[in-house]
Structures are given as structure tokens and as C-alpha cells.
Amino acid sequence: MASLRMIIQKQLKSYKVWMPVLSGFRNARFPAWHLDPISSKEELAKLEADGKLDSLKVIPVKPAPDTMTNSLYDDPSVKKFTNMIMQWSNRTLARQIMFDTFARIKRIQLAKYHKAPPDQKTSIELDPKKIFKQAIDNCKPVLSVTPVKKGGITYQVPVPVTSTLSTFMAMKWVIMAARDKEGPISFVEQLSKELLEAYQNEGRVIRRKQDLYKLCEANKAYAHYRWS
């Protein structure tokens, strides 16, 4: 029985070499030369400015999924942040928190805009998505520390941080700072405050990044341990 099973497995492996149905290439719904749909107005404007949009008009486009939209919140970084603040699989509540946070940031910036002198109004950013992205970029660390054990002693070794990990750390720090509320205020109010402070390169998250850099500077003598 065991030998028969081995023979069948070998035959199946040989079939996968020449049978495209088993390898999955013929299961594609659309050909590979079909274009993916573009919902971003900024990307379409960039293609039109570069003169590439006319050449793409004659190429078939795949149908857009149901979740694709050109909404303000249809952004990869916003979606990632929404997934990180979500608890108990309550995506509806997480999205509502992001809606309320962006609306609160918009109201705060509009109030600041109307109170500012005419010569300072152009320097006030009113787009909450741009404020969110700039705040996350300001919180991203480029260095971190990792524990390395040598001779029974654990050293904190400075290491560079990848772009993906840097974004994750920045978002995690902002969420942790927003959940560490001071006084009877809502999570939306604290999150809006942390994002606006990080946008100005201020606040607890920026200080945490600076403290991490100080730790890396204090342990730079052990930087060569990351290769051992």
C-alpha cells in the first residue's frame, strides 16, 4: 500500500510539470496584460502630466473590486492604521474612530485658519490625510536596538530599521500614546491631539523616538555585535 501511494504521488508531481490546470495558470480570470484599476486621482493626474494616460486608454482594465473607492479614507496607510486600532474584530468601530479623528483634525485646523492673519493662512494645512501621513513620517525611527547575548551579558545593540518596521513602530507608538489618556477625554480627542503634535514634531511620540536614538547613541560601541 505504501509503495502504491508513492507511485501515485510521483505521477501527480509529474503531471504538475506539464498540466497547466494543476499549476493554476489557466485559473486566472483575466489575462496578465489587463491593467489594474486606479482609483487615486493623484495617480491619474500624474499619469496625465507625464503623457502616459493616452497610451493606457486602449488597454483593457480589470473590473474594480467592491471595496475600491476614491474616498479620503481609501489609502493604504490609513487602512493599516485602522486595522491596528481595531479591537475584537470590530472594524465598524475602528473606521468610525478614524472618521471622527479626521473630522476633529479638520475642525481644529479650520478654526486655526480663520483666526490666523492673512499672511499665515497659506502655511496652515487643512487636509487631515496629509497631516496624518506627515505625523507618521515624523514618528518613524531609522534606528532601534536589539538584545544580543555575549558571555552571559545581554547588550542592547543598535540596528537599522526597515521601512515596513519603521512605519509599524510609528503607528504603534501613536496608538499607545492615544490610549494612555490623561483625564476623562475620549480616544478620538487624544488621538487627534497626538497626531497634531507629531505633525509639528512635538509630543510624547516624538520624545519616545528621541529617547530611542539616545539609547542607540549610548550603545554604539556594541554596534559590531549585530554581525556576530
C-alpha positions in Angstrom: 0.0 0.0 0.0 2.9 2.4 0.8 4.6 1.7 -2.5 1.3 2.3 -4.4 0.9 5.7 -2.6 4.5 6.7 -3.5 3.8 5.8 -7.2 0.6 7.9 -7.2 2.4 10.9 -5.6 5.2 10.7 -8.2 2.7 10.6 -11.0 0.9 13.6 -9.6 4.2 15.5 -9.4 5.0 14.7 -13.0 1.5 15.8 -14.1 2.0 19.2 -12.5 5.0 19.8 -14.7 3.1 19.6 -18.0 -0.5 20.1 -16.9 -1.2 23.9 -16.6 -4.6 23.2 -15.0 -2.9 21.8 -11.9 -0.4 24.6 -11.7 -3.1 27.3 -11.7 -2.1 29.3 -14.7 -5.4 28.7 -16.5 -7.5 29.6 -13.5 -6.8 33.3 -13.9 -9.9 35.2 -14.6 -8.2 38.0 -16.6 -5.1 37.9 -18.8 -1.9 39.3 -17.3 -1.8 42.2 -19.7 -5.0 43.7 -18.4 -4.4 46.7 -16.2 -5.3 47.0 -12.6 -7.9 49.7 -11.9 -6.6 53.1 -10.5 -8.8 54.9 -8.0 -6.4 57.6 -6.9 -7.0 61.0 -8.5 -3.4 62.0 -7.8 -2.0 59.0 -9.6 -4.3 59.6 -12.6 -3.2 63.3 -12.7 0.4 62.2 -12.5 0.0 59.8 -15.5 -1.7 62.6 -17.5 1.0 65.1 -16.7 3.7 62.5 -17.8 1.8 61.9 -21.0 1.3 58.2 -20.3 -2.5 58.3 -19.9 -3.3 58.3 -23.6 -1.3 55.1 -24.2 -3.2 53.3 -21.5 -6.7 54.2 -22.7 -6.6 51.4 -25.4 -5.6 48.7 -22.9 -8.4 46.7 -21.2 -8.8 47.3 -17.4 -9.8 44.7 -14.8 -13.1 45.5 -13.0 -12.6 47.3 -9.8 -13.4 45.3 -6.6 -16.3 46.3 -4.4 -14.0 47.8 -1.7 -12.2 50.2 -4.0 -13.2 53.8 -3.9 -11.6 57.3 -4.3 -12.7 58.2 -0.8 -10.4 60.1 1.6 -10.0 57.0 3.7 -9.1 54.7 0.8 -5.4 54.9 1.5 -3.0 52.0 2.3 -1.5 53.8 5.3 -5.0 54.8 6.7 -6.3 51.3 6.2 -3.2 49.9 8.1 -3.7 52.3 10.9 -7.4 51.4 11.1 -6.6 47.7 11.3 -4.1 48.4 14.1 -6.6 50.3 16.3 -9.2 47.7 15.7 -10.1 45.5 18.7 -12.3 42.4 19.0 -12.7 42.4 15.2 -14.9 45.5 15.4 -13.9 47.1 12.1 -17.0 49.3 12.0 -16.0 51.0 15.3 -12.3 51.3 14.1 -13.5 53.1 10.9 -15.8 55.3 12.8 -12.9 56.3 15.1 -10.8 57.3 12.0 -13.8 59.3 10.6 -14.2 61.2 13.8 -10.5 61.7 14.2 -10.1 63.2 10.7 -13.2 65.3 11.2 -11.9 66.7 14.5 -8.5 67.5 13.0 -10.3 69.3 10.1 -12.3 71.4 12.6 -9.2 72.3 14.7 -7.2 73.3 11.6 -10.2 75.3 10.2 -10.5 77.2 13.5 -6.8 77.9 13.4 -7.1 79.0 9.8 -9.8 81.5 10.4 -8.1 83.0 13.4 -4.7 83.4 11.7 -3.6 86.6 9.9 -3.9 86.6 6.1 -0.1 86.2 5.6 -0.1 83.0 7.7 -3.1 81.2 6.3 -1.2 79.6 3.5 1.1 77.8 5.9 -1.8 76.1 7.7 -2.5 72.6 6.4 -6.2 71.7 6.2 -6.1 68.2 4.7 -6.4 65.7 7.6 -4.9 62.9 5.5 -1.7 64.9 4.7 -1.5 65.8 8.4 -1.8 62.1 9.3 0.9 61.0 6.8 3.3 63.7 7.9 2.7 62.9 11.5 3.5 59.2 10.9 6.6 60.1 8.9 7.9 62.3 11.7 7.5 59.5 14.2 9.3 56.9 12.1 12.6 55.8 13.6 15.6 54.8 11.5 17.4 53.0 14.3 16.4 50.6 17.0 18.1 48.3 19.5 18.0 44.5 19.7 19.3 42.3 22.6 22.4 40.3 21.8 23.8 38.0 24.5 27.6 37.8 24.8 29.4 35.9 27.6 26.4 35.9 29.8 25.7 39.6 29.3 22.9 41.0 27.2 23.8 44.0 25.2 21.4 46.4 23.5 22.8 46.6 20.0 21.8 49.4 17.6 20.4 48.1 14.3 18.9 49.9 11.3 15.1 49.6 10.9 13.4 48.7 7.6 10.8 50.9 6.1 7.9 48.5 6.9 9.0 48.0 10.5 9.6 51.8 10.9 6.0 52.5 9.8 4.7 49.8 12.2 6.6 51.2 15.1 5.4 54.8 14.4 1.8 53.8 14.2 2.1 51.6 17.3 3.6 54.4 19.3 0.9 56.8 18.3 -1.9 54.4 19.2 -0.2 53.6 22.6 0.1 57.3 23.3 -3.5 57.9 22.4 -4.7 55.0 24.7 -2.6 56.4 27.6 -5.2 59.2 28.1 -4.8 61.9 30.7 -8.1 62.7 32.3 -11.7 62.0 31.2 -11.2 62.5 27.4 -12.2 60.3 24.6 -9.9 58.2 22.5 -10.7 60.3 19.4 -9.7 63.6 21.2 -6.4 62.1 22.4 -5.6 60.6 19.0 -6.3 63.9 17.3 -4.0 65.6 19.8 -1.2 63.1 19.3 -1.4 63.3 15.5 -1.4 67.2 15.5 1.6 67.3 17.9 3.5 64.7 15.9 2.8 66.8 12.8 4.5 69.7 14.4 7.4 67.4 15.5 6.3 67.6 19.1 4.5 65.4 21.7 5.2 62.2 23.5 5.7 60.0 20.4 8.5 62.3 19.2 10.1 62.3 22.6 10.0 58.5 22.6 11.7 58.4 19.2 14.4 60.8 20.6 14.9 58.6 23.7 15.4 55.6 21.4 18.1 57.5 19.5 19.8 58.4 22.8 19.8 54.7 23.7 21.3 53.8 20.3 24.0 56.5 20.8 24.8 55.2 24.3 25.3 51.7 23.0 27.0 52.5 19.7 30.2 50.7 21.0 28.4 47.4 20.7 27.1 48.0 17.1 29.6 45.4 15.7 27.8 42.7 17.7 25.0 42.6 15.2 27.2 40.7 12.8 28.4 38.1 15.3 
